[in-house]
Amino acid sequence: MDTKPWQAREKIDKRYELIELCGKGNYGEVWKAHDAKLYRNVALKRIYPFLSTRIAIEEARKQGTIRSDYIARVIDISRGNNYIIMEYYPNSLAGQIKKRIKEGSGPLPDNESDQILSGCIRAVRDAHKSGIIHGDVKPANILLDEQLKPYLSDFGVARAIEEEGISLGLGSSTWAAPEVLGGELPDKPSDLFSLGITLYLLFTNRHPFYSNEPSCLLTESDNIKNPRFTVRPLDELRPDLSNRITKTIMDFLSWDRKVRSNAFASAEIQFAEPGKATILESKVTGLMTAEEVSKYLHVTPKTIYRLIKQGRIPATKVSQRWRFDGVSIDQWLRKTPIVSKAKILVVDDDEAIRTVLREIIVREFGCNVMVARTGSEAIEMVTQQDFDLIFLDLKMPDMDGVEVFRRMKTINPKLLVTIITGYPDSELMMRVLLLGPFAVMKKPFDAKDIISAVNTILRVNVRIR
């Protein structure tokens, strides 16, 4: 194994010309290099000679097995197993935060922070779904490309080094969960705690467990281990952030592992799909037909023509046919108040979906949300009380959603229903289409889909009364 220090302009294995040192840590160093065969820049991550080559092999295998657009890409491992060849990323989250702190320019802009938040959640989600615990989530291990898209890197390195019986004082204790600092091995909830610290820093440029009290001599890791230490609420430092973001990050920082796990289950739906349209931002351009606008508003074409006749919807006649401008329709909806006391029923046998739908709707609209686990339970509730909107899963354990829908419409023909399904072309959907109009929300959905559905359907319901 090569034990001598690497130098700029040196050629490694007659192929990779070293350009510059990007960074170094306790277990190795990362170089920007030029691949003479493929004529492109790559990153070479070299493990220090006094450590086992198993560390490089373990990291390469772990990162290589995760299928994700938010995991740093491993290209290959050297013949001597002492360095990893990776995609080159010019920035890291740690570097960006340090730069802004030095400049005194505050946290990253909201659009960039939102992209990093979403990407980090997707990266951790994809790793955990692959059965892999990262064990060292922190800003230095979140690489960024030119557009600041994040990529999680350095999988399992800290734990692999510890298994070698070598204590290096890795410095990651300031990002570790209290149970890990107490001697336990990292697990999924401990990754979430580290992610919480990272995201708190992302939005504030401040470590949540840093104390600026002059008399305090304790380190961040000391405060993490202290259950009586109170993290300053994120909404005090960033009152402009949404409640969804502040609550999620603060829940990640909880001592209770179940709170962290529940927050992440919700975050996967709320934040893991960046770039989708926000509330009432349909991105509709140009003119729509009556049939198209009826689908957009989740009502029948007959209702649209009634609103035209009454002069209650913006419409223009083009060549003797009614047309609707998407922007005007959105503006028309925005002027309509949401019924804050609306009563909504969620019917789904999946507890996670029931919980997420209820939490998001209550938080965003303050509506009264009730839940039913079975079709029979839902029908009984509809018989006893009125609902402004129902979310109904098509696949139920006691009776399918088609039969539930039919019975509900028999009880109340004017009931507004949104079908939840992962199979929009299924036989069940074909059957339910014969029973009357309804809206559809496809799985997987996120918070923006839920908010948009409630927003649009309840506003339209006010308009068509």
N, C-alpha and C positions, 0 to 999 in steps of 0.2 A: 504493500500500500504506500502511496505517495504521502510522505510526512512533512515535506518542506512547505513553507508558506507560499500561497499563490501570489502572483504579482500581475499588475496590469500589463497587457500586451502579450502575456504568456499564452501559449497554445496548449490546451489540455487534450490529451489523447489524440493529438494531431488533427483536431477538428474544431474545438471551441476556443476562439480567441477572446481572452478576458478583456473587457472594456473598462469596467469600473466596479468597485465594491459598493453594493447597495446597502448592506447592513450586516451586523454581526451580533451574535448572542452568546449564551453560555454553552450551547451545544454545537454551534457551527456558524457559517457565514454564507451570505447570498451574493452572487456576482451576476452582473449583466454581462452577457457574452454574445459573440457572433458565431452562428453556426455556418462554417465554411461550406458544408455540403448543401444545405437548403437555403443559404443566403438570407437568413433572417436572424433577428435577435431572440435570445432565449435567456432564461434564468438558470444558473447552476447553484444548487443548494448543497454545500459541502459539509459533511459531518466531520467534526474534529477527529484526528487520527487516534486519540486515546479512548474514543468511544467505539462500541461495537458497530459493525456494519449492519447488524440486524435492525438498528434504529432507522436507517435509510430505507431498508427493504420494507419495514412495517409501514412507514409513512407513505411510501409510493403505492403499496398495495391498498391501503385504506382509501387514499384519495382516488385511486384509479377505479375502485369498485363502485363509487357513488355516481349515479347518473343524475347530474344536476348542472344547470347553467350558471350556478352560483358557487361552485367549488373550483378552486384553482386547478388548472389542468396539468396533470403529470404526463410528460411526453415519453420519458424513458428513465432507466437507471443505469449508471455506468457499469462497465464489466467488473470493476473491482468493488462495486456496491458502496462506494464511499461518497458518491454525490448523485443528486437527482436532477434530471433535466426537466424544466418546467416552462410553461408559457410565461413570457415576460410581461409583468404589469408594472407600469412606471410609478405608481403611488401606493401608499398604504393609508388606512384611516388614521393610524397614529401620526403619520407624517403630516397629514392634512390638519389634524387638530392642533398639533404642536406649532405649525406654521401660523394658524389663525390666532392662537394664544399669543405668540411672539409679536404678531402684527397688531394685536388688540382689536381685531376685526369681528369678534363675536363668533357664534356657531355658524356652521355652513348654512347656505340659503335653504329655505324650506323644500324646494323641489329636489335638491341634491340629498338632503337629509331623508326625505321620504323615500327616495330611490334606495338609499343605503339601508334604511329600516326594513323595507320590503325584501331586499335581497338577502340580508342577514337572516331574517326569519325563514325564508325559503331554503337557505343553505343549511341551517340547523335542522329544519324539518326533513330535508332530503337525506341528511346524514343519519338522523335517528331512524327514518324509515328503512335505511339500509342496515340497521342494527349497529351503527358505529357511534360511539361517544367521542366527542372531540377532546375534552379534558383540559383545554387551554384557550377558550374563547377570549379574545382581547383585541384591542384596536391594531396592535402590531401584526396580528395574524389575519387581518382583513385587508386584502390587497384590492387596489382600485385601478381600473383601466383609464383611458383618456377621457371617457365620458363619466367617470366616477361610479361606474357599475361595480359592485362589490363581489369579491371572491374569497371564500373562507379557505385558509391554508393551514399548514403545520398540524396535521392530524396525529394525535397520540404520541407526539414526540416527548412531551414532558413525562408522561406515564412510562414510556419505554425507557427513558433515562433512569427513572426511579427504580424500575425493575432490574436495571443493571447494577444496582447497589451503589450508585455514584450520586453524591449530594452536590449539586452545583449552585444552589441558591438561585433558582431560576428567575426569581423576581416576579413570577406570576401569582404570588400570594395576594397581591393587591387586586386580583381579578377573580379569586377563588371563592366558592361558596363556603359558608361557615362549617358545614359538615366535612368538607374536604380539608379545611384547615385543622379540623379536629381529628384527622387521621383516616377518614373514610375514602374509598376510591371514588373517582368521579362517576356520575351517572347522568341520565337525561335531565332531571331537575337541577343538578349542579351546573350543567351547561347553560341552563336558562338563567340562573343567578348571574353567571359571568356575562351572559348576553345583556341582562338588565343593566349591569354596571357600564358596559360598553355603550348601550343606547342612551343612558342617562348622560354620559360624557359627550356623546354625539350632539345632543340637543342643548347642552349647557356649557361645554368646555370645562366641566368641573366633575371631579370624581365624587360620587355620592357619599363615600365614607371618609372623605377628607374633612378634617376639622380645622377651621382657621382661628380657633380660640387660642390666644397667646399662651395661656397656661397649659394647653394640651400638648403633651409630648408623645401621645400615642400615634402609631402609624395607621394607615388605612386598613391593613390586615388585622390590627388589634381591634379596631372598631367593628370590622365585619364579624369578629368572634364575640362581640359584646351584644347580647340580646337587648340591652337597655339603650343602646345607641340609636338615636332617631335620625333617619335620613330626612333631609329637608324635602318637603313635598315638591314634586316637579312643577306643579302648576303655580307655585309661588315664584319660581325662577323663570318659568315660561308660561305666563297666563294666556298667551296667544295660541298655545297648542290645544288640540281637541281633547275632550275628556277620554276618548278611546285610547289615544297615545299615552297620556299621562297615567291612566289607570293600569294599562298593560305593563308599562315599564315599572311602576311601583309594585305591582303584583309579582313581577319577576324577582324583585328584591326582597320578597317575603321570606321569613325563616321557615314558613310552612311549605313543604315541597308540593303538597296537593294544590295550594293556591297558585304556585308557579305553573304546574301542569295544566290546570284549568285555564289560566290566563293564556297559555300558549295554544291550547285547543281553539280558543276564541280568536287569537291573533292569526292563526293559520288561515282563517276565513276572512278576517278583517283586513289584513295587511299584506298577505302573501301574493297578491296579484297587482303589481304596480301598473300605472298607466291607464286603468279603466276609467270610464266617465264617472264624474262625481254626481251629486244630487242634481237631477234635472238637467244634466249636461249630456243630451242625447247625441250630439254631434250630427244631428240631422241637418242636411243642407238641401237646397232646392225645393221643388214642389212635390207634395204627396197627393195621391188620390184619396178618395173617401175610404176605400178599403184599406189602404196603407195607414192612414191616420187612425182608423178604428182599431187596427192591431196595435199600433203604438200606444194608444190610450186604453187598451184592454176593454173596449166596448164594442157593441154591434154596429155595423154600417147604418142600420135603421136609427140608432141613437144619434149618430153623426148628422144624418139628414134632418132629424127633428131639431137638433141644435141650430142647424143652418137656417131652417124655416123660422125659428124663434129669434134669429139674430144674436145667438149667444156664443158663437165660436167664430174666430177670424177665418174667413174663407174668401176666395176669389174665383170668379167664373172665367175659364179659359176655353174658348171654342165650345161653348155651351156645356162645359163640364166643370164641376167644382174642384178646385185645387187648394192645397193648404201649405203654407210656408212653415217649415220646421221651426225656425227661430221664433216666428210669431206664436206658434202653438206653445212653445216652451215659456215664452213671456206671459201668455195667457194663463198657463198653469201656475207660474210663480206668484201671480196676483191673487191666487185662491188660497184662503187660510186652511191649514190642516185642523181637523177636529181633534183637539188635544185629548178629549175624553173618549175618543173612539175605543170601542171594545173589539179586540182581535183574538181569534182562537187559532192556536197552532196544533195541528193533528199530525203526529209522527211517532213511530215506535222507537226512534233513535233518540236517546236522552240527550246526547251532545247537540243534535240539531235543535231540539226543543229549547235547550238552555241558551244556545247562541242566539236564536231568533228572538226569544223573550228578552234577553239582556240588551240586545241592540235596539229593538223597537222601544222598550221602556226608556232607555237612556237617550235616544234621539228624539222621541216624540212624546214621551210621558203618557203613552196609551195604556189602557188596562189590558194586559195580555194574559190569557188563560191557556192552559195546555191540556191535551188529551193524548193518552198513549195508544188507544185503540179506536176503531171505527164506532163500536157500540157506545163507548164513553162519549165520543164527539156528538153522535146523533142525540143522545140524551140531553147533552148540554144545549144543543141547538133547539130542542123541543122546549126547554125551560126558559131560554133567554135569547135576546136578539144580539147579533154580532154585525159589526160594520165590515169586517174582512176576515176571511178564513184562509190559512195556509194548510193545504192538504197533501199528504204524501200518498202516492198511488199504491205503493206496496205496504199493506198492513197485515198483521198476523191473524186477525179474526175474520175480517172481510176486506176485499180489495177496495181501493179508493174509488173505483167506478160506482160500486154499490153505495158507498158512503155519500158520494156526490149526488147520486140519484135521489136518495132518501132526504138529504138536506134540501134539495131543490123542491121536493114535494112539500116539505114543511114550510119553506120560505123561498118562493120562486125568484125573489129579487136579491137573494144572497150573493155577495161578491166573494168569489173563490179564486185563489191562486194555487195551481197544481205544482207540487214539488216533484221533480222526476229527473233521474239520470238517463232515462231512455225515452226521449221525445218521439221516437218513431216506433215505439213498442205497440203490441196488440192492445194493451190497456189504454194507451192514449187514443188509439183509433176508436175504441168503444166509448170513451168518455166524451169524445168530440161530438157524438150523436146526441148528447144530453143537454147541450146548451153552451153559451159563451162562458169563458173563463180565461184567466191569465196563466202564464206558465213561467216558472223560475227553474232553470236547469241546474242540476248538480254537476260539478261542484260550484257553489256560489260563494260570494264574499259579502262583506258588510255593505259595500256600495250597491250590490244587486238588491239586497234586502231593503236598504234605505230608498233606493229608486222605486222599487215596487210599491212600498207603502206610500211614499210621497205621491207617485202618479195616480195610483188607484183611489186613494182617499180624496185627493184634490179633484179628480174627475167626478167622483161620486157627489161631491158638493156642487159641481157645475151642472150635473144632469138632473138634479132633483127638481 
